[in-house]
Amino acid sequence: MLTLIEGSVALKPTIYKLRITLADIDRDHYDSLGLTIARHPSETLERMMARVLAFCMNARETLLFTKGLAAVEEPDIWARTLDDRISLWIDVGEPLVDRIKKASRVSPVVKVYSFNSKSDAWWSQAREKFNGLGGVSVFQFHWQSVQALAALAKRTMDLSVTITDGTAYVAAGTGECEVVWSVLQESGLEEN
């Protein structure tokens, strides 16, 4: 006989440690990043690695991962000013237009990185509503590229990431891949 126990244990996030050598030639930004990422139990490896790539594409001193899926009112990644205002809001996935409207009210620069197989359908439905939002840029990682990137994932990773001309070249001890993306909407605004 099976007995249910009250107060069952919640699944904990899986911790990943990354050391990244970053060369963003497009922004003339070169850095060594030491990142610790908590992967939520419901988060796929593809989504986690898309977050890592979005972080690399926007790397700067004030950029931080948030609690992500564990805190629905926060973006996946953000930068804050010295007086604690949000200066950059980054969502990974296919967020609702209302969420991005709200984000554009609290942050001057909002970026969305769509990445999965339903991305095209999401964008065709949301495009017109996003067009009227100031300060919002939308990018689409090509799904096969993200799958190749996820295949490189390990709990402890040393990555070399080179970004140039709308492509990220990623090398790890387990292999390498090329991640390409399309710009679906560009606001022209950048974080100060």
Secondary structure, DSSP 8 states (H G I E B T S, - for coil): -----SS------EEEEEEEEEEETTTTEEEEEEEEEEE-TT--HHHHHHHHHHHHHT--TTEEE--GGG-TTS-SEEEE-TTS-EEEEEEES---HHHHHHHHHH-S-EEEEE-STTHHHHHHHHHHHHHT-TTEEEEEE-HHHHHHHHTT--SEEEEEEEEETTEEEEEETTEEEEEEEEEEE-------
